[in-house]
Amino acid sequence: MEVAGFYYNYQDDRSVNQRVDNQPAPKPSDHVDIDIDMVGGHAVGIYPIGPGQMDVLFWGGHQFGDWYELDQRAFAFTGEAGYQFTEVYAKPWFRAGYYVGSGDGDPTDGDHETFFQMAPGTRKYNLLPYCDLMNTEDIFVQLITYPVKNLIVRADYHLLRLNEEDDLWYMGSGPTQESGDVFGYLGRPTHGNDDLSQEFDLLVNYKLNSHFTLLGSYSHIFGDDVVEGVYTEDNDADYLAVALSFEF
Protein backbone atom coordinates (compact mmCIF):
# COMPACT_ATOMS: atom_id res chain seq x y z
CA MET A 1 0.00 0.00 0.00
CA GLU A 2 1.14 3.53 -0.79
CA VAL A 3 0.51 6.19 1.86
CA ALA A 4 1.29 9.88 1.39
CA GLY A 5 0.43 13.24 2.91
CA PHE A 6 0.17 16.74 1.49
CA TYR A 7 -0.06 20.39 2.44
CA TYR A 8 -1.31 23.21 0.20
CA ASN A 9 -1.65 26.93 0.70
CA TYR A 10 -3.96 28.98 -1.52
CA GLN A 11 -3.80 32.79 -1.46
CA ASP A 12 -6.04 34.90 -3.67
CA ASP A 13 -6.09 38.70 -3.75
CA ARG A 14 -7.17 39.23 -7.36
CA SER A 15 -8.90 42.50 -8.27
CA VAL A 16 -12.24 40.73 -8.72
CA ASN A 17 -15.33 42.14 -7.03
CA GLN A 18 -17.62 39.12 -7.48
CA ARG A 19 -17.93 37.00 -4.35
CA VAL A 20 -19.29 33.46 -4.65
CA ASP A 21 -20.65 31.98 -1.42
CA ASN A 22 -23.92 31.52 0.43
CA GLN A 23 -23.73 34.60 2.67
CA PRO A 24 -27.14 36.34 2.83
CA ALA A 25 -25.55 39.81 2.89
CA PRO A 26 -21.82 39.59 2.12
CA LYS A 27 -19.70 42.62 2.83
CA PRO A 28 -18.78 44.44 -0.40
CA SER A 29 -15.18 44.02 -1.53
CA ASP A 30 -13.20 45.33 -4.50
CA HIS A 31 -10.85 42.33 -4.40
CA VAL A 32 -10.72 38.67 -3.42
CA ASP A 33 -9.54 38.04 0.14
CA ILE A 34 -8.82 34.32 0.55
CA ASP A 35 -5.98 32.56 2.39
CA ILE A 36 -6.61 28.82 2.84
CA ASP A 37 -4.37 26.01 4.12
CA MET A 38 -5.20 22.40 3.36
CA VAL A 39 -3.68 19.27 4.91
CA GLY A 40 -4.52 15.69 4.05
CA GLY A 41 -3.31 12.51 2.47
CA HIS A 42 -4.10 9.39 0.52
CA ALA A 43 -3.73 5.63 0.77
CA VAL A 44 -3.75 3.38 -2.32
CA GLY A 45 -3.41 -0.38 -2.51
CA ILE A 46 -3.72 -3.30 -4.97
CA TYR A 47 -4.11 -6.86 -3.67
CA PRO A 48 -4.21 -10.19 -5.59
CA ILE A 49 -7.35 -12.06 -4.54
CA GLY A 50 -8.84 -15.10 -6.28
CA PRO A 51 -9.00 -14.84 -10.09
CA GLY A 52 -8.04 -11.16 -10.10
CA GLN A 53 -7.04 -8.20 -7.97
CA MET A 54 -8.75 -5.74 -5.64
CA ASP A 55 -7.88 -2.05 -5.50
CA VAL A 56 -8.69 0.49 -2.78
CA LEU A 57 -8.22 4.24 -2.60
CA PHE A 58 -8.79 6.71 0.22
CA TRP A 59 -8.15 10.44 -0.05
CA GLY A 60 -9.10 13.29 2.23
CA GLY A 61 -8.21 16.76 3.34
CA HIS A 62 -9.14 19.49 5.83
CA GLN A 63 -9.15 23.20 5.00
CA PHE A 64 -8.65 26.06 7.45
CA GLY A 65 -7.76 29.72 7.18
CA ASP A 66 -9.61 32.82 6.01
CA TRP A 67 -12.45 33.28 3.54
CA TYR A 68 -12.89 37.06 3.38
CA GLU A 69 -14.03 37.98 6.92
CA LEU A 70 -15.08 34.37 7.70
CA ASP A 71 -13.11 31.44 9.13
CA GLN A 72 -12.57 28.64 6.60
CA ARG A 73 -13.56 25.25 8.06
CA ALA A 74 -14.14 22.66 5.36
CA PHE A 75 -13.23 19.14 4.25
CA ALA A 76 -13.35 16.69 1.36
CA PHE A 77 -13.10 12.91 1.34
CA THR A 78 -13.33 10.08 -1.16
CA GLY A 79 -13.23 6.30 -0.82
CA GLU A 80 -13.13 3.93 -3.80
CA ALA A 81 -12.79 0.18 -4.26
CA GLY A 82 -12.71 -2.14 -7.24
CA TYR A 83 -12.10 -5.66 -8.42
CA GLN A 84 -10.67 -6.72 -11.78
CA PHE A 85 -10.94 -10.22 -13.22
CA THR A 86 -7.51 -10.40 -14.84
CA GLU A 87 -7.78 -13.95 -16.24
CA VAL A 88 -11.07 -13.73 -18.17
CA TYR A 89 -12.06 -12.16 -21.49
CA ALA A 90 -11.99 -8.34 -21.58
CA LYS A 91 -10.56 -8.25 -18.04
CA PRO A 92 -13.71 -6.59 -16.59
CA TRP A 93 -12.93 -4.14 -13.81
CA PHE A 94 -15.83 -3.24 -11.49
CA ARG A 95 -15.43 -0.18 -9.28
CA ALA A 96 -17.54 1.89 -6.88
CA GLY A 97 -16.94 4.92 -4.73
CA TYR A 98 -18.21 7.85 -2.73
CA TYR A 99 -16.99 11.46 -2.68
CA VAL A 100 -18.07 14.34 -0.44
CA GLY A 101 -16.98 17.98 -0.53
CA SER A 102 -18.45 19.80 2.45
CA GLY A 103 -21.09 22.50 2.21
CA ASP A 104 -22.08 25.31 4.56
CA GLY A 105 -25.31 24.52 6.40
CA ASP A 106 -25.40 27.75 8.42
CA PRO A 107 -24.43 30.92 6.51
CA THR A 108 -24.77 33.12 9.63
CA ASP A 109 -22.37 31.46 12.10
CA GLY A 110 -19.14 33.22 11.05
CA ASP A 111 -17.62 30.11 9.44
CA HIS A 112 -17.30 29.30 5.75
CA GLU A 113 -17.69 25.51 5.63
CA THR A 114 -17.86 25.06 1.85
CA PHE A 115 -14.92 23.06 0.53
CA PHE A 116 -12.99 25.28 -1.88
CA GLN A 117 -11.72 23.72 -5.09
CA MET A 118 -8.35 25.40 -5.42
CA ALA A 119 -7.48 24.17 -8.92
CA PRO A 120 -9.92 24.39 -11.85
CA GLY A 121 -11.07 21.37 -13.80
CA THR A 122 -13.28 18.39 -12.93
CA ARG A 123 -13.22 16.52 -16.24
CA LYS A 124 -11.65 13.43 -14.66
CA TYR A 125 -14.81 13.09 -12.55
CA ASN A 126 -17.61 14.36 -14.77
CA LEU A 127 -17.12 14.86 -18.50
CA LEU A 128 -19.67 17.68 -18.65
CA PRO A 129 -18.59 20.11 -15.88
CA TYR A 130 -22.04 21.20 -14.73
CA CYS A 131 -20.98 20.93 -11.08
CA ASP A 132 -17.75 21.20 -9.12
CA LEU A 133 -16.27 19.47 -6.08
CA MET A 134 -17.78 22.04 -3.68
CA ASN A 135 -20.87 21.17 -1.61
CA THR A 136 -21.20 17.94 -3.59
CA GLU A 137 -21.71 14.25 -2.86
CA ASP A 138 -21.12 11.68 -5.59
CA ILE A 139 -21.94 7.97 -5.38
CA PHE A 140 -20.74 6.10 -8.46
CA VAL A 141 -20.37 2.66 -9.99
CA GLN A 142 -18.06 1.96 -12.91
CA LEU A 143 -17.19 -0.81 -15.35
CA ILE A 144 -13.94 -0.79 -17.36
CA THR A 145 -13.26 -3.44 -20.01
CA TYR A 146 -10.50 -4.26 -22.53
CA PRO A 147 -12.38 -6.12 -25.32
CA VAL A 148 -9.49 -6.18 -27.81
CA LYS A 149 -5.89 -5.03 -27.86
CA ASN A 150 -5.46 -1.23 -27.53
CA LEU A 151 -9.20 -0.70 -26.83
CA ILE A 152 -10.64 0.47 -23.50
CA VAL A 153 -14.39 0.83 -22.94
CA ARG A 154 -15.66 2.46 -19.75
CA ALA A 155 -19.19 3.05 -18.45
CA ASP A 156 -20.06 5.11 -15.33
CA TYR A 157 -23.22 5.85 -13.39
CA HIS A 158 -23.22 8.74 -10.88
CA LEU A 159 -25.82 9.80 -8.33
CA LEU A 160 -25.09 13.38 -7.28
CA ARG A 161 -26.55 15.44 -4.49
CA LEU A 162 -25.59 18.55 -2.54
CA ASN A 163 -24.03 18.12 0.87
CA GLU A 164 -26.00 21.06 2.32
CA GLU A 165 -29.28 22.35 0.89
CA ASP A 166 -28.70 25.75 2.56
CA ASP A 167 -25.57 26.29 0.47
CA LEU A 168 -25.37 26.68 -3.35
CA TRP A 169 -24.98 24.55 -6.47
CA TYR A 170 -21.46 25.45 -7.62
CA MET A 171 -20.09 25.22 -11.16
CA GLY A 172 -17.49 26.91 -13.31
CA SER A 173 -14.00 26.67 -14.76
CA GLY A 174 -12.15 28.04 -11.73
CA PRO A 175 -10.35 31.23 -10.63
CA THR A 176 -8.57 32.22 -13.83
CA GLN A 177 -9.47 35.90 -14.37
CA GLU A 178 -7.03 38.38 -12.87
CA SER A 179 -9.47 41.30 -12.57
CA GLY A 180 -13.05 42.27 -13.28
CA ASP A 181 -16.38 40.98 -12.06
CA VAL A 182 -16.07 37.22 -12.77
CA PHE A 183 -14.71 35.12 -9.91
CA GLY A 184 -14.44 31.94 -11.96
CA TYR A 185 -16.97 29.84 -10.07
CA LEU A 186 -20.73 30.39 -10.09
CA GLY A 187 -23.22 29.58 -7.34
CA ARG A 188 -26.85 28.83 -8.19
CA PRO A 189 -29.71 28.67 -5.66
CA THR A 190 -30.96 25.30 -4.41
CA HIS A 191 -34.51 26.38 -3.42
CA GLY A 192 -34.18 24.11 -0.38
CA ASN A 193 -33.36 20.98 -2.39
CA ASP A 194 -30.32 18.69 -2.32
CA ASP A 195 -30.97 16.11 -5.10
CA LEU A 196 -28.82 17.38 -7.98
CA SER A 197 -28.71 14.85 -10.82
CA GLN A 198 -28.03 11.39 -12.16
CA GLU A 199 -25.34 10.94 -14.80
CA PHE A 200 -24.45 8.21 -17.29
CA ASP A 201 -21.07 8.27 -19.07
CA LEU A 202 -19.65 6.09 -21.83
CA LEU A 203 -15.99 6.40 -22.93
CA VAL A 204 -14.14 4.59 -25.69
CA ASN A 205 -10.37 4.88 -25.95
CA TYR A 206 -8.52 3.28 -28.86
CA LYS A 207 -4.75 3.52 -29.34
CA LEU A 208 -4.26 3.63 -33.11
CA ASN A 209 -0.48 3.32 -32.94
CA SER A 210 2.45 4.45 -30.79
CA HIS A 211 1.65 8.13 -31.44
CA PHE A 212 -2.12 8.52 -32.00
CA THR A 213 -5.04 7.77 -29.67
CA LEU A 214 -8.72 8.21 -30.52
CA LEU A 215 -11.10 9.05 -27.67
CA GLY A 216 -14.89 9.24 -27.85
CA SER A 217 -17.22 10.05 -24.97
CA TYR A 218 -20.94 10.52 -24.37
CA SER A 219 -22.69 11.76 -21.23
CA HIS A 220 -26.36 12.14 -20.38
CA ILE A 221 -27.45 14.17 -17.36
CA PHE A 222 -30.84 13.57 -15.73
CA GLY A 223 -31.54 16.75 -13.76
CA ASP A 224 -33.19 16.32 -10.35
CA ASP A 225 -34.82 18.78 -7.93
CA VAL A 226 -31.95 21.30 -7.74
CA VAL A 227 -31.60 21.48 -11.53
CA GLU A 228 -35.38 21.65 -12.00
CA GLY A 229 -35.51 24.63 -9.63
CA VAL A 230 -33.17 26.59 -11.92
CA TYR A 231 -34.06 25.25 -15.38
CA THR A 232 -37.81 24.86 -15.31
CA GLU A 233 -38.35 23.76 -18.93
CA ASP A 234 -35.48 21.43 -19.87
CA ASN A 235 -33.72 19.60 -17.03
CA ASP A 236 -31.56 17.12 -18.96
CA ALA A 237 -28.34 17.55 -20.94
CA ASP A 238 -26.24 15.58 -23.41
CA TYR A 239 -22.54 15.84 -24.14
CA LEU A 240 -20.75 14.15 -27.04
CA ALA A 241 -17.04 14.54 -27.76
CA VAL A 242 -14.45 13.02 -30.08
CA ALA A 243 -10.74 13.75 -29.71
CA LEU A 244 -7.56 12.65 -31.46
CA SER A 245 -4.39 12.99 -29.40
CA PHE A 246 -0.79 12.86 -30.58
CA GLU A 247 2.02 11.75 -28.30
CA PHE A 248 5.70 12.33 -29.09
C-alpha positions as CSV (number, residue, x, y, z in Angstrom):
1,M,0.0,0.0,0.0
2,E,1.1,3.5,-0.8
3,V,0.5,6.2,1.9
4,A,1.3,9.9,1.4
5,G,0.4,13.2,2.9
6,F,0.2,16.7,1.5
7,Y,-0.1,20.4,2.4
8,Y,-1.3,23.2,0.2
9,N,-1.7,26.9,0.7
10,Y,-4.0,29.0,-1.5
11,Q,-3.8,32.8,-1.5
12,D,-6.0,34.9,-3.7
13,D,-6.1,38.7,-3.8
14,R,-7.2,39.2,-7.4
15,S,-8.9,42.5,-8.3
16,V,-12.2,40.7,-8.7
17,N,-15.3,42.1,-7.0
18,Q,-17.6,39.1,-7.5
19,R,-17.9,37.0,-4.4
20,V,-19.3,33.5,-4.6
21,D,-20.7,32.0,-1.4
22,N,-23.9,31.5,0.4
23,Q,-23.7,34.6,2.7
24,P,-27.1,36.3,2.8
25,A,-25.6,39.8,2.9
26,P,-21.8,39.6,2.1
27,K,-19.7,42.6,2.8
28,P,-18.8,44.4,-0.4
29,S,-15.2,44.0,-1.5
30,D,-13.2,45.3,-4.5
31,H,-10.9,42.3,-4.4
32,V,-10.7,38.7,-3.4
33,D,-9.5,38.0,0.1
34,I,-8.8,34.3,0.6
35,D,-6.0,32.6,2.4
36,I,-6.6,28.8,2.8
37,D,-4.4,26.0,4.1
38,M,-5.2,22.4,3.4
39,V,-3.7,19.3,4.9
40,G,-4.5,15.7,4.1
41,G,-3.3,12.5,2.5
42,H,-4.1,9.4,0.5
43,A,-3.7,5.6,0.8
44,V,-3.7,3.4,-2.3
45,G,-3.4,-0.4,-2.5
46,I,-3.7,-3.3,-5.0
47,Y,-4.1,-6.9,-3.7
48,P,-4.2,-10.2,-5.6
49,I,-7.4,-12.1,-4.5
50,G,-8.8,-15.1,-6.3
51,P,-9.0,-14.8,-10.1
52,G,-8.0,-11.2,-10.1
53,Q,-7.0,-8.2,-8.0
54,M,-8.8,-5.7,-5.6
55,D,-7.9,-2.0,-5.5
56,V,-8.7,0.5,-2.8
57,L,-8.2,4.2,-2.6
58,F,-8.8,6.7,0.2
59,W,-8.2,10.4,0.0
60,G,-9.1,13.3,2.2
61,G,-8.2,16.8,3.3
62,H,-9.1,19.5,5.8
63,Q,-9.2,23.2,5.0
64,F,-8.6,26.1,7.5
65,G,-7.8,29.7,7.2
66,D,-9.6,32.8,6.0
67,W,-12.4,33.3,3.5
68,Y,-12.9,37.1,3.4
69,E,-14.0,38.0,6.9
70,L,-15.1,34.4,7.7
71,D,-13.1,31.4,9.1
72,Q,-12.6,28.6,6.6
73,R,-13.6,25.2,8.1
74,A,-14.1,22.7,5.4
75,F,-13.2,19.1,4.2
76,A,-13.4,16.7,1.4
77,F,-13.1,12.9,1.3
78,T,-13.3,10.1,-1.2
79,G,-13.2,6.3,-0.8
80,E,-13.1,3.9,-3.8
81,A,-12.8,0.2,-4.3
82,G,-12.7,-2.1,-7.2
83,Y,-12.1,-5.7,-8.4
84,Q,-10.7,-6.7,-11.8
85,F,-10.9,-10.2,-13.2
86,T,-7.5,-10.4,-14.8
87,E,-7.8,-14.0,-16.2
88,V,-11.1,-13.7,-18.2
89,Y,-12.1,-12.2,-21.5
90,A,-12.0,-8.3,-21.6
91,K,-10.6,-8.2,-18.0
92,P,-13.7,-6.6,-16.6
93,W,-12.9,-4.1,-13.8
94,F,-15.8,-3.2,-11.5
95,R,-15.4,-0.2,-9.3
96,A,-17.5,1.9,-6.9
97,G,-16.9,4.9,-4.7
98,Y,-18.2,7.9,-2.7
99,Y,-17.0,11.5,-2.7
100,V,-18.1,14.3,-0.4
101,G,-17.0,18.0,-0.5
102,S,-18.4,19.8,2.4
103,G,-21.1,22.5,2.2
104,D,-22.1,25.3,4.6
105,G,-25.3,24.5,6.4
106,D,-25.4,27.8,8.4
107,P,-24.4,30.9,6.5
108,T,-24.8,33.1,9.6
109,D,-22.4,31.5,12.1
110,G,-19.1,33.2,11.1
111,D,-17.6,30.1,9.4
112,H,-17.3,29.3,5.7
113,E,-17.7,25.5,5.6
114,T,-17.9,25.1,1.9
115,F,-14.9,23.1,0.5
116,F,-13.0,25.3,-1.9
117,Q,-11.7,23.7,-5.1
118,M,-8.3,25.4,-5.4
119,A,-7.5,24.2,-8.9
120,P,-9.9,24.4,-11.8
121,G,-11.1,21.4,-13.8
122,T,-13.3,18.4,-12.9
123,R,-13.2,16.5,-16.2
124,K,-11.7,13.4,-14.7
125,Y,-14.8,13.1,-12.6
126,N,-17.6,14.4,-14.8
127,L,-17.1,14.9,-18.5
128,L,-19.7,17.7,-18.7
129,P,-18.6,20.1,-15.9
130,Y,-22.0,21.2,-14.7
131,C,-21.0,20.9,-11.1
132,D,-17.8,21.2,-9.1
133,L,-16.3,19.5,-6.1
134,M,-17.8,22.0,-3.7
135,N,-20.9,21.2,-1.6
136,T,-21.2,17.9,-3.6
137,E,-21.7,14.2,-2.9
138,D,-21.1,11.7,-5.6
139,I,-21.9,8.0,-5.4
140,F,-20.7,6.1,-8.5
141,V,-20.4,2.7,-10.0
142,Q,-18.1,2.0,-12.9
143,L,-17.2,-0.8,-15.3
144,I,-13.9,-0.8,-17.4
145,T,-13.3,-3.4,-20.0
146,Y,-10.5,-4.3,-22.5
147,P,-12.4,-6.1,-25.3
148,V,-9.5,-6.2,-27.8
149,K,-5.9,-5.0,-27.9
150,N,-5.5,-1.2,-27.5
151,L,-9.2,-0.7,-26.8
152,I,-10.6,0.5,-23.5
153,V,-14.4,0.8,-22.9
154,R,-15.7,2.5,-19.7
155,A,-19.2,3.0,-18.4
156,D,-20.1,5.1,-15.3
157,Y,-23.2,5.9,-13.4
158,H,-23.2,8.7,-10.9
159,L,-25.8,9.8,-8.3
160,L,-25.1,13.4,-7.3
161,R,-26.5,15.4,-4.5
162,L,-25.6,18.5,-2.5
163,N,-24.0,18.1,0.9
164,E,-26.0,21.1,2.3
165,E,-29.3,22.3,0.9
166,D,-28.7,25.8,2.6
167,D,-25.6,26.3,0.5
168,L,-25.4,26.7,-3.3
169,W,-25.0,24.6,-6.5
170,Y,-21.5,25.4,-7.6
171,M,-20.1,25.2,-11.2
172,G,-17.5,26.9,-13.3
173,S,-14.0,26.7,-14.8
174,G,-12.2,28.0,-11.7
175,P,-10.4,31.2,-10.6
176,T,-8.6,32.2,-13.8
177,Q,-9.5,35.9,-14.4
178,E,-7.0,38.4,-12.9
179,S,-9.5,41.3,-12.6
180,G,-13.0,42.3,-13.3
181,D,-16.4,41.0,-12.1
182,V,-16.1,37.2,-12.8
183,F,-14.7,35.1,-9.9
184,G,-14.4,31.9,-12.0
185,Y,-17.0,29.8,-10.1
186,L,-20.7,30.4,-10.1
187,G,-23.2,29.6,-7.3
188,R,-26.9,28.8,-8.2
189,P,-29.7,28.7,-5.7
190,T,-31.0,25.3,-4.4
191,H,-34.5,26.4,-3.4
192,G,-34.2,24.1,-0.4
193,N,-33.4,21.0,-2.4
194,D,-30.3,18.7,-2.3
195,D,-31.0,16.1,-5.1
196,L,-28.8,17.4,-8.0
197,S,-28.7,14.8,-10.8
198,Q,-28.0,11.4,-12.2
199,E,-25.3,10.9,-14.8
200,F,-24.5,8.2,-17.3
201,D,-21.1,8.3,-19.1
202,L,-19.7,6.1,-21.8
203,L,-16.0,6.4,-22.9
204,V,-14.1,4.6,-25.7
205,N,-10.4,4.9,-25.9
206,Y,-8.5,3.3,-28.9
207,K,-4.8,3.5,-29.3
208,L,-4.3,3.6,-33.1
209,N,-0.5,3.3,-32.9
210,S,2.4,4.4,-30.8
211,H,1.7,8.1,-31.4
212,F,-2.1,8.5,-32.0
213,T,-5.0,7.8,-29.7
214,L,-8.7,8.2,-30.5
215,L,-11.1,9.0,-27.7
216,G,-14.9,9.2,-27.8
217,S,-17.2,10.0,-25.0
218,Y,-20.9,10.5,-24.4
219,S,-22.7,11.8,-21.2
220,H,-26.4,12.1,-20.4
221,I,-27.4,14.2,-17.4
222,F,-30.8,13.6,-15.7
223,G,-31.5,16.8,-13.8
224,D,-33.2,16.3,-10.4
225,D,-34.8,18.8,-7.9
226,V,-31.9,21.3,-7.7
227,V,-31.6,21.5,-11.5
228,E,-35.4,21.7,-12.0
229,G,-35.5,24.6,-9.6
230,V,-33.2,26.6,-11.9
231,Y,-34.1,25.3,-15.4
232,T,-37.8,24.9,-15.3
233,E,-38.4,23.8,-18.9
234,D,-35.5,21.4,-19.9
235,N,-33.7,19.6,-17.0
236,D,-31.6,17.1,-19.0
237,A,-28.3,17.6,-20.9
238,D,-26.2,15.6,-23.4
239,Y,-22.5,15.8,-24.1
240,L,-20.8,14.2,-27.0
241,A,-17.0,14.5,-27.8
242,V,-14.5,13.0,-30.1
243,A,-10.7,13.7,-29.7
244,L,-7.6,12.6,-31.5
245,S,-4.4,13.0,-29.4
246,F,-0.8,12.9,-30.6
247,E,2.0,11.7,-28.3
248,F,5.7,12.3,-29.1
